[in-house]
């Protein structure tokens, strides 16, 4: 029987990417099935049977269903737990249904006897930025001085202690949603009708220093500002490592956070050869966290020193294949999912 690969995502994910990965999986002789987490439990079935003789996990996509076992694979890319549950439900009941849906799907992947790229509990653990920085430093990588605090005085003192000042950012990746058009179906509580506003890294200007009282509502991350020659995005997929570089300082508005001008920089990324020492350190980092995938951000200073910023265990990679430098990332992912020789990173 052909290996089965369940692609765990949600219905708002990049459909072309999912289709490309499914096609690449089929080309390697495996059978893919897309499972949208937001459609569970309303639209798609899941059954997890455990008894004295055996266990069986069955998942469906609305038109077909398969039973998966130890020879099969799950790619955990994205999740939107209970996303299709009606928001008109009683709030307490809705929260219970979302929590139970999440617990069911997390439990499915935790009990799955086959290969998961990567287990959601491990992804959650490896997403802690402070842990990442500690591990990178232990492995000999340069890291920025960092402060996480809800104390305005501590933040001001930290900024003053940094020769180039500091930047402010968040520990978690999130967005704030506004209505796309004022008054447009404003009564609907539907994220599809909202405009996403990403919280970018910002320079700690005198104006922002005056607003630090807001820390009493929410702590923030403060890091020393590092002079940049290049910014690197290093995509690790199984045993392969793809490094791309961009000169963010060449475009106004991208100097602090290149993502603010990401659309205009998509053709500016070029392939980059990592120093052997850094490549080995990053390989050891991946071995320690036990992950097959990570999107790692590094700054190259004018002096040539490489500074580790963070490793996003679920970071995006689409533009590095569809645009310059056109890395074969879908092929590398399909190789790892279907267990082609040497494709997976050995724990």
TIDO-586492 format. One line per field, with one value per residue (C-alpha): residue number from 1; residue in one letter; x, y, z. Coordinates in Angstrom, 2 decimals. Layout:
N
k <- [NUM / ...] $
r <- [a / ...] $
px <- [X / ...] $
py <- [Y / ...] $
pz <- [Z / ...] $
REM end
This chain:
347
k <- [1 / 2 / 3 / 4 / 5 / 6 / 7 / 8 / 9 / 10 / 11 / 12 / 13 / 14 / 15 / 16 / 17 / 18 / 19 / 20 / 21 / 22 / 23 / 24 / 25 / 26 / 27 / 28 / 29 / 30 / 31 / 32 / 33 / 34 / 35 / 36 / 37 / 38 / 39 / 40 / 41 / 42 / 43 / 44 / 45 / 46 / 47 / 48 / 49 / 50 / 51 / 52 / 53 / 54 / 55 / 56 / 57 / 58 / 59 / 60 / 61 / 62 / 63 / 64 / 65 / 66 / 67 / 68 / 69 / 70 / 71 / 72 / 73 / 74 / 75 / 76 / 77 / 78 / 79 / 80 / 81 / 82 / 83 / 84 / 85 / 86 / 87 / 88 / 89 / 90 / 91 / 92 / 93 / 94 / 95 / 96 / 97 / 98 / 99 / 100 / 101 / 102 / 103 / 104 / 105 / 106 / 107 / 108 / 109 / 110 / 111 / 112 / 113 / 114 / 115 / 116 / 117 / 118 / 119 / 120 / 121 / 122 / 123 / 124 / 125 / 126 / 127 / 128 / 129 / 130 / 131 / 132 / 133 / 134 / 135 / 136 / 137 / 138 / 139 / 140 / 141 / 142 / 143 / 144 / 145 / 146 / 147 / 148 / 149 / 150 / 151 / 152 / 153 / 154 / 155 / 156 / 157 / 158 / 159 / 160 / 161 / 162 / 163 / 164 / 165 / 166 / 167 / 168 / 169 / 170 / 171 / 172 / 173 / 174 / 175 / 176 / 177 / 178 / 179 / 180 / 181 / 182 / 183 / 184 / 185 / 186 / 187 / 188 / 189 / 190 / 191 / 192 / 193 / 194 / 195 / 196 / 197 / 198 / 199 / 200 / 201 / 202 / 203 / 204 / 205 / 206 / 207 / 208 / 209 / 210 / 211 / 212 / 213 / 214 / 215 / 216 / 217 / 218 / 219 / 220 / 221 / 222 / 223 / 224 / 225 / 226 / 227 / 228 / 229 / 230 / 231 / 232 / 233 / 234 / 235 / 236 / 237 / 238 / 239 / 240 / 241 / 242 / 243 / 244 / 245 / 246 / 247 / 248 / 249 / 250 / 251 / 252 / 253 / 254 / 255 / 256 / 257 / 258 / 259 / 260 / 261 / 262 / 263 / 264 / 265 / 266 / 267 / 268 / 269 / 270 / 271 / 272 / 273 / 274 / 275 / 276 / 277 / 278 / 279 / 280 / 281 / 282 / 283 / 284 / 285 / 286 / 287 / 288 / 289 / 290 / 291 / 292 / 293 / 294 / 295 / 296 / 297 / 298 / 299 / 300 / 301 / 302 / 303 / 304 / 305 / 306 / 307 / 308 / 309 / 310 / 311 / 312 / 313 / 314 / 315 / 316 / 317 / 318 / 319 / 320 / 321 / 322 / 323 / 324 / 325 / 326 / 327 / 328 / 329 / 330 / 331 / 332 / 333 / 334 / 335 / 336 / 337 / 338 / 339 / 340 / 341 / 342 / 343 / 344 / 345 / 346 / 347] $
r <- [x / x / x / x / x / x / x / x / x / x / x / x / x / x / x / x / x / x / x / x / x / x / x / x / x / x / x / x / x / x / x / x / x / x / x / x / x / x / x / x / x / x / x / x / x / x / x / x / x / x / x / x / x / x / x / x / x / x / x / x / x / x / x / x / x / x / x / x / x / x / x / x / x / x / x / x / x / x / x / x / x / x / x / x / x / x / x / x / x / x / x / x / x / x / x / x / x / x / x / x / x / x / x / x / x / x / x / x / x / x / x / x / x / x / x / x / x / x / x / x / x / x / x / x / x / x / x / x / x / x / x / x / x / x / x / x / x / x / x / x / x / x / x / x / x / x / x / x / x / x / x / x / x / x / x / x / x / x / x / x / x / x / x / x / x / x / x / x / x / x / x / x / x / x / x / x / x / x / x / x / x / x / x / x / x / x / x / x / x / x / x / x / x / x / x / x / x / x / x / x / x / x / x / x / x / x / x / x / x / x / x / x / x / x / x / x / x / x / x / x / x / x / x / x / x / x / x / x / x / x / x / x / x / x / x / x / x / x / x / x / x / x / x / x / x / x / x / x / x / x / x / x / x / x / x / x / x / x / x / x / x / x / x / x / x / x / x / x / x / x / x / x / x / x / x / x / x / x / x / x / x / x / x / x / x / x / x / x / x / x / x / x / x / x / x / x / x / x / x / x / x / x / x / x / x / x / x / x / x / x / x / x / x / x / x / x / x / x / x / x / x / x / x / x / x / x / x / x / x / x / x / x / x / x / x / x / x / x / x / x / x / x / x / x / x / x / x] $
px <- [0.00 / 1.25 / 2.37 / -0.38 / 0.45 / -2.07 / -1.48 / -2.78 / -3.63 / -6.74 / -8.98 / -7.54 / -3.98 / -2.04 / -4.00 / -1.40 / 1.34 / -0.79 / -1.65 / 2.04 / 3.07 / 0.27 / 1.42 / 5.03 / 3.95 / 1.98 / 4.98 / 6.93 / 4.36 / 2.49 / -1.18 / -1.91 / -5.02 / -5.62 / -7.15 / -8.38 / -8.43 / -10.97 / -13.52 / -13.42 / -15.79 / -18.50 / -17.62 / -15.03 / -14.87 / -12.20 / -12.23 / -9.53 / -10.16 / -8.09 / -8.91 / -7.13 / -6.15 / -5.29 / -5.75 / -6.98 / -7.03 / -9.44 / -9.59 / -11.60 / -11.88 / -15.61 / -15.46 / -13.09 / -11.64 / -8.57 / -7.21 / -3.60 / -1.01 / 2.65 / 3.78 / 2.02 / 2.89 / 1.34 / 2.60 / 1.51 / 1.69 / -1.08 / -4.05 / -7.21 / -8.93 / -12.72 / -12.62 / -15.96 / -17.88 / -20.63 / -19.68 / -23.37 / -23.10 / -23.19 / -19.70 / -18.97 / -20.20 / -18.17 / -15.00 / -15.61 / -16.18 / -13.01 / -10.97 / -12.28 / -11.65 / -8.08 / -7.50 / -8.82 / -6.56 / -3.52 / -4.21 / -4.49 / -1.03 / 0.46 / -0.83 / -0.13 / 2.42 / 3.82 / 6.08 / 4.90 / 6.65 / 6.66 / 4.66 / 2.54 / 3.65 / 7.27 / 6.45 / 4.87 / 7.92 / 10.38 / 8.48 / 9.65 / 12.01 / 13.86 / 14.60 / 15.87 / 18.26 / 19.57 / 20.22 / 21.86 / 24.17 / 25.06 / 26.04 / 28.41 / 26.28 / 26.19 / 22.82 / 21.48 / 21.18 / 17.52 / 15.12 / 11.52 / 9.66 / 6.49 / 8.56 / 8.83 / 11.86 / 13.72 / 12.92 / 14.20 / 17.38 / 17.95 / 17.51 / 19.99 / 22.53 / 22.51 / 25.00 / 22.70 / 19.45 / 16.94 / 14.03 / 10.72 / 8.79 / 6.50 / 7.26 / 4.40 / 3.37 / -0.10 / -2.18 / -4.89 / -7.91 / -9.86 / -12.91 / -11.75 / -14.41 / -15.97 / -19.47 / -19.25 / -21.31 / -19.92 / -22.35 / -20.58 / -17.95 / -16.07 / -12.28 / -12.72 / -14.23 / -11.32 / -8.12 / -5.00 / -2.58 / 0.70 / 2.69 / 6.16 / 9.45 / 9.86 / 12.75 / 12.45 / 12.16 / 11.73 / 8.02 / 7.69 / 9.74 / 7.03 / 4.38 / 5.98 / 3.27 / 1.33 / 3.61 / 1.37 / -1.15 / 1.29 / 5.02 / 7.28 / 10.65 / 13.46 / 16.66 / 19.77 / 19.72 / 22.24 / 23.91 / 22.95 / 24.78 / 22.44 / 19.49 / 19.32 / 16.39 / 17.67 / 15.03 / 15.75 / 13.78 / 14.89 / 18.59 / 18.79 / 19.52 / 18.68 / 20.14 / 18.89 / 20.07 / 18.51 / 19.89 / 17.03 / 18.94 / 18.68 / 14.91 / 13.32 / 10.91 / 12.57 / 15.54 / 14.09 / 11.76 / 12.09 / 8.58 / 7.13 / 8.34 / 8.27 / 6.23 / 8.69 / 11.71 / 10.57 / 12.90 / 15.81 / 16.65 / 19.76 / 21.35 / 23.88 / 26.71 / 26.78 / 30.09 / 30.88 / 30.93 / 27.48 / 26.09 / 27.36 / 25.94 / 22.53 / 22.64 / 23.34 / 20.51 / 18.08 / 19.32 / 18.78 / 15.22 / 14.36 / 12.66 / 12.68 / 11.58 / 12.48 / 12.77 / 15.78 / 16.53 / 20.12 / 21.69 / 25.07 / 26.86 / 29.22 / 32.09 / 30.87 / 29.68 / 26.50 / 23.89 / 21.13 / 17.71 / 15.12 / 13.99 / 10.33 / 9.19 / 6.26 / 7.70 / 6.66 / 8.86 / 6.65 / 8.26 / 11.75 / 10.57 / 8.13 / 10.51 / 14.28 / 16.35 / 13.82 / 14.89 / 13.38 / 11.64 / 8.48 / 10.64 / 12.73 / 9.57 / 8.03 / 11.31 / 11.22 / 7.53 / 7.91 / 11.19 / 13.45 / 16.99 / 18.87 / 16.01 / 15.12 / 17.29 / 18.52 / 17.53] $
py <- [0.00 / 3.49 / 5.75 / 8.20 / 11.82 / 13.98 / 17.70 / 19.40 / 23.05 / 25.26 / 26.41 / 29.95 / 28.71 / 29.15 / 26.86 / 26.86 / 25.78 / 22.94 / 21.84 / 21.92 / 19.84 / 17.34 / 17.01 / 16.51 / 13.86 / 12.03 / 12.20 / 10.26 / 7.48 / 8.52 / 9.42 / 12.89 / 14.09 / 17.69 / 18.08 / 21.57 / 21.94 / 24.77 / 22.48 / 20.12 / 19.30 / 20.95 / 19.66 / 16.86 / 13.60 / 12.31 / 9.04 / 7.81 / 4.24 / 2.57 / -0.88 / -3.94 / -5.30 / -2.26 / 1.41 / 3.24 / 6.88 / 7.91 / 11.40 / 12.83 / 15.91 / 15.86 / 13.68 / 10.89 / 9.44 / 7.36 / 5.36 / 6.15 / 4.15 / 3.71 / 3.73 / 7.01 / 10.68 / 13.91 / 17.34 / 19.79 / 23.15 / 25.36 / 25.10 / 27.13 / 25.19 / 25.20 / 27.93 / 27.01 / 26.77 / 29.42 / 32.50 / 32.95 / 30.07 / 30.80 / 32.11 / 29.54 / 26.68 / 27.95 / 28.07 / 24.50 / 23.26 / 24.99 / 23.62 / 20.07 / 20.27 / 21.43 / 18.76 / 16.07 / 17.04 / 17.61 / 14.23 / 12.64 / 13.84 / 13.05 / 9.45 / 8.96 / 6.13 / 7.41 / 10.34 / 13.91 / 16.92 / 18.48 / 17.46 / 20.44 / 20.11 / 20.32 / 23.25 / 25.06 / 24.42 / 25.48 / 28.71 / 30.27 / 33.06 / 33.31 / 29.59 / 29.94 / 32.72 / 30.78 / 27.68 / 29.67 / 31.35 / 27.98 / 26.75 / 29.69 / 31.87 / 35.63 / 36.88 / 40.39 / 41.74 / 41.21 / 42.38 / 41.23 / 43.37 / 45.15 / 47.75 / 51.12 / 52.15 / 48.94 / 49.43 / 53.02 / 52.00 / 49.17 / 51.48 / 53.96 / 51.17 / 50.21 / 52.26 / 52.26 / 52.26 / 49.45 / 47.99 / 46.78 / 43.70 / 40.98 / 37.46 / 35.98 / 36.39 / 37.85 / 40.34 / 42.83 / 42.87 / 45.95 / 46.01 / 46.32 / 48.89 / 51.07 / 49.81 / 46.90 / 44.17 / 45.39 / 43.17 / 40.02 / 38.47 / 36.92 / 37.23 / 36.95 / 40.44 / 41.93 / 43.70 / 42.17 / 44.53 / 42.85 / 44.06 / 44.80 / 45.36 / 49.09 / 51.35 / 52.66 / 56.33 / 59.20 / 59.18 / 55.49 / 55.94 / 58.33 / 55.63 / 52.88 / 53.16 / 50.82 / 48.01 / 47.62 / 46.01 / 43.85 / 43.09 / 43.57 / 42.45 / 44.99 / 44.19 / 46.17 / 47.64 / 45.84 / 47.41 / 45.42 / 44.60 / 41.78 / 39.90 / 36.14 / 33.76 / 30.20 / 27.60 / 24.17 / 21.26 / 17.88 / 17.42 / 20.40 / 24.04 / 26.88 / 30.33 / 33.49 / 37.08 / 40.50 / 44.03 / 45.49 / 48.75 / 49.56 / 50.16 / 52.90 / 51.49 / 48.06 / 49.01 / 47.87 / 45.08 / 43.91 / 42.43 / 45.94 / 46.06 / 42.33 / 42.51 / 44.94 / 42.89 / 39.52 / 39.66 / 41.05 / 37.86 / 35.99 / 32.69 / 32.96 / 30.65 / 30.22 / 30.11 / 26.49 / 27.21 / 28.83 / 26.03 / 23.48 / 25.47 / 25.70 / 21.99 / 21.28 / 23.64 / 21.68 / 18.41 / 19.69 / 20.86 / 17.67 / 19.47 / 18.85 / 22.38 / 25.90 / 29.33 / 31.00 / 34.74 / 35.97 / 39.43 / 39.89 / 42.92 / 45.09 / 43.39 / 40.02 / 38.79 / 36.72 / 37.38 / 34.85 / 36.48 / 33.69 / 30.37 / 30.26 / 26.61 / 27.43 / 30.29 / 30.89 / 29.94 / 30.28 / 33.42 / 31.90 / 29.31 / 31.30 / 34.29 / 34.77 / 32.70 / 30.00 / 27.37 / 23.85 / 23.94 / 22.04 / 19.22 / 19.15 / 19.04 / 16.26 / 14.31 / 14.58 / 13.67 / 10.59 / 9.57 / 9.75 / 8.54 / 11.14 / 13.68 / 13.71 / 15.17 / 12.40 / 13.14] $
pz <- [0.00 / -0.88 / 1.94 / 2.93 / 3.76 / 5.64 / 5.10 / 8.24 / 7.61 / 7.40 / 4.57 / 4.48 / 3.93 / 0.66 / -1.62 / -4.39 / -1.99 / -0.62 / -4.17 / -5.14 / -2.13 / -2.81 / -6.43 / -5.34 / -2.82 / -5.52 / -7.86 / -5.20 / -5.11 / -1.96 / -1.50 / -0.03 / 1.76 / 2.80 / 6.24 / 7.15 / 10.93 / 10.84 / 9.17 / 12.15 / 13.79 / 11.64 / 8.17 / 8.33 / 10.32 / 12.68 / 14.61 / 16.98 / 18.11 / 20.81 / 22.15 / 23.53 / 20.12 / 18.04 / 17.38 / 14.30 / 13.27 / 10.52 / 9.01 / 6.13 / 3.95 / 3.28 / 0.17 / 1.18 / 4.34 / 5.09 / 8.01 / 8.83 / 10.72 / 11.50 / 7.85 / 7.11 / 7.66 / 8.93 / 7.86 / 10.55 / 8.78 / 10.16 / 12.51 / 13.09 / 15.82 / 15.54 / 12.92 / 11.33 / 14.59 / 14.54 / 16.53 / 17.35 / 19.85 / 23.55 / 24.36 / 27.06 / 24.90 / 21.94 / 24.04 / 25.20 / 21.63 / 20.38 / 23.29 / 22.77 / 19.02 / 19.61 / 22.26 / 19.91 / 17.01 / 19.21 / 20.81 / 17.36 / 16.41 / 19.83 / 19.65 / 15.94 / 15.57 / 12.28 / 11.35 / 12.06 / 10.54 / 13.12 / 16.24 / 17.41 / 21.04 / 19.90 / 17.64 / 20.58 / 22.78 / 20.08 / 19.43 / 22.71 / 21.59 / 24.89 / 24.82 / 21.26 / 22.23 / 25.22 / 23.12 / 20.32 / 22.82 / 24.38 / 20.92 / 20.45 / 18.19 / 18.65 / 19.92 / 20.62 / 24.16 / 25.01 / 27.69 / 28.15 / 30.65 / 31.68 / 33.60 / 31.77 / 33.84 / 33.00 / 29.30 / 29.35 / 31.15 / 28.69 / 25.71 / 27.23 / 27.72 / 24.04 / 21.95 / 18.91 / 20.86 / 20.93 / 19.00 / 20.39 / 19.28 / 20.56 / 21.76 / 19.76 / 16.16 / 15.94 / 14.01 / 14.86 / 12.56 / 11.45 / 9.19 / 5.57 / 4.85 / 7.50 / 8.18 / 5.74 / 7.40 / 10.71 / 12.58 / 11.27 / 13.53 / 10.61 / 10.24 / 6.46 / 6.54 / 8.43 / 7.40 / 8.94 / 10.66 / 11.55 / 14.56 / 13.17 / 14.96 / 15.67 / 16.59 / 20.14 / 19.20 / 21.69 / 20.84 / 21.72 / 24.88 / 26.08 / 25.64 / 27.71 / 30.36 / 28.08 / 29.26 / 32.28 / 29.91 / 27.97 / 28.26 / 25.25 / 23.95 / 23.70 / 21.82 / 21.10 / 17.61 / 15.42 / 12.40 / 9.31 / 6.11 / 5.16 / 6.63 / 6.18 / 6.09 / 6.51 / 5.72 / 7.17 / 5.71 / 6.92 / 6.23 / 3.86 / 4.66 / 2.25 / 3.03 / 1.34 / 1.88 / 1.33 / 1.71 / 3.74 / 4.24 / 0.54 / 0.73 / 2.79 / 5.35 / 5.50 / 7.65 / 11.00 / 9.83 / 6.22 / 6.36 / 6.14 / 2.53 / 1.97 / -1.23 / -2.81 / -1.73 / -3.09 / -6.11 / -4.08 / -2.20 / -3.33 / -2.43 / 0.40 / 1.44 / 5.20 / 7.06 / 7.90 / 11.63 / 11.57 / 9.42 / 11.93 / 14.86 / 13.21 / 12.45 / 16.11 / 17.09 / 14.91 / 16.38 / 19.92 / 19.29 / 17.40 / 14.51 / 10.77 / 9.84 / 10.95 / 9.35 / 10.97 / 10.92 / 11.14 / 10.73 / 9.04 / 10.46 / 8.35 / 10.16 / 8.87 / 12.27 / 12.09 / 14.79 / 15.49 / 15.99 / 16.08 / 14.61 / 13.63 / 13.70 / 11.40 / 9.36 / 5.77 / 2.84 / -0.25 / -1.68 / -1.67 / -4.19 / -6.33 / -6.45 / -6.31 / -5.44 / -6.50 / -3.99 / -4.54 / -1.17 / -2.14 / -3.52 / -0.34 / 1.77 / -0.32 / -0.05 / 3.74 / 3.95 / 1.76 / 3.43 / 0.41 / 1.24 / 3.30 / 3.20 / 6.89 / 9.61 / 11.88 / 15.52] $
REM end
